[in-house]
Amino acid sequence: MSVVVRTVTRLLVPLALIFGAYVIMHGHLTPGGGFQGGAVLASVVALLIVAFGAERLRRRQTSLTSVEDLGALMFVVLAFVGIGSTFFYNALAGARGLFGGTEAGSLWAGGTVPLMNWAVGLKVMAGLGSIVLLMALFGGDDDR
Amino acid sequence: MTALTVLQVANLVLIVAGAVLTVWLRDLLASVVALAAMSLLLALQFYLLQAPDVAIAEAGIGAALTTAIFVLALRKTRRKEEEE
C-alpha cells in the first residue's frame, strides 16, 4: 500500500489497541466486553494486513493460533475455579483477592468476570485475526 | 417531532439507501463499500436506540472485519458482476 496508508496505520494501531484493551477491561462496568473488544483488536490485524501485506504476517499465524487456544483454555480453567460449588461459580467475587472488590462500579470488582472477559477477548481477537489472515494468504491474486 | 426523531428517521432512510445501493451496484468493490457505509450507519442507529453494546459489536464486525474479508475475497475473484 502507499506511504500514506502505512503512516496512518502506524499512528492508528496503538490507539486501536488501547481502545480494544479498554473495551475488554471495562467489560463488566460499561458497554462492551470480551467479544466487542476482541473484534476491535481483530480489526487492528485487518488494518496491518491491508497496509503491510499478508506475507509479513505469515510467521505470526502460529502465535495467533496459540493465543486463541490460550483464551479458550483460560475460560474453561476460570469456569472450573468455582467447581467447589458449581461449574461457573464466581469464587473470586468478594474474596478480597484478585478482582475481589465489592464496590459497585469499581474496576477491581467482579471476580472471575473481568478475567473471563480477557479470555474471550484474546480468543475473539486471535480467531477473527486468523480468519482475515488466512483469507489474505491462501489462493492467488486475480486482477481481472 | 424532536431533533432525535428527525435524526433517527433520516438515518433509517440512509440505511435503506445503502442497502438498495449494495444490491443495485454492478461493481462489487463499490457494493462492498456501500455495505460498509450501511453497517456504520446501522451502528449509529443502534447507538441512537440506546444499545451501545450492540453498536460497538456492529461497528467492529460489520464495518471493519466483514469489509476486509470481502475486499480480500474480491482480490482473489472477479470485480465485476456478470450478467446471467
Interface residues (C-beta under 8 A of the other chain):
Chain A: V23 P31 G32 G33 F35 Q36 A39 V40 A42 S43 A46 I49 V50 L128 I131 V132 M135 A136 G139 G140 D141 D142 D143 R144
Chain B: P52 D53 A55 I56 A57 G60 I61 A64 L65 A68 I69 V71 L72 A73 R75 K76 T77 R78 R79
